[in-house]
């Protein structure tokens, strides 16, 4: 079902693969981009379609959603929270979303899925995943998460198919799960990756970004785990990473500035700080747009 919302999620540029995509069945392949520099071609193609084909094309357009990203939001949360803090990086201001974490539970991993507008909270004890619907302010689902080999800490979601990636405990590898907790294997990183302490995914390229234990070295890998490049942050970061692929910016807590998130450009240069509540240890970023897919 497709519902218009002012605060909803960003979805990829329209493709046939995207038109078939739902939150329960994601396409495995990277959708191909639309042909560039063809003004008016879509209009001419639509005019040549018959009535039935035109209806099908219009339906595909609706199912594909809006390709224009909305305001970027930064989320932060503590290990024992009552709320997830929403630091809206736009004029709509900051908000709070209930975390639905009981006093005997603690968060050991956190990620935001802009495709569905859901928070993923990895909980201990019991290694469970709780999924919270951000706009509806309710628990969407919960399931046991057989990820004993995963390190507690940072995790990331690939919006195209909702797959959840966690750092392998003490190993240069990423563990892959569906958004319902089913194991999908792992992505092995090259030997010089060491044992990363933080992880993010660039939504635009679907590349993995990791942070070394030194808190300074960021490494970029393609979807198969092959190295692309690495660079050094201007300031030492804590064990969290988030990426805004549209602006080519990285977000990370600063080791030398408590209760602050540092924003870095694609070369590692420090740009600015964003204040967060003291005690918040987990972060992620993501855009809100005008349409949401359930």
Secondary structure by P-SEA (a helix, b strand, c coil): cbbbbcbbbbbccccccccccccccccccccccccccccaaaaaaaaaccaaaaaaaaaaaaaaccccccbbbbbbbcccccbbbbbcccccccccccccccccccccbbbbbccccbbbbbccccbbbbbbbcccccccbbbbbccccccccbbbbccccbbbbbccccccbbbbbcccccccbbbbbcccccccccccccccccbbbbbcccccbbbbbcccccccbbbbbccccccbbbbcccccbbbbbbcccccbbbbbccccccccccccccccccbbbbbbcccccc
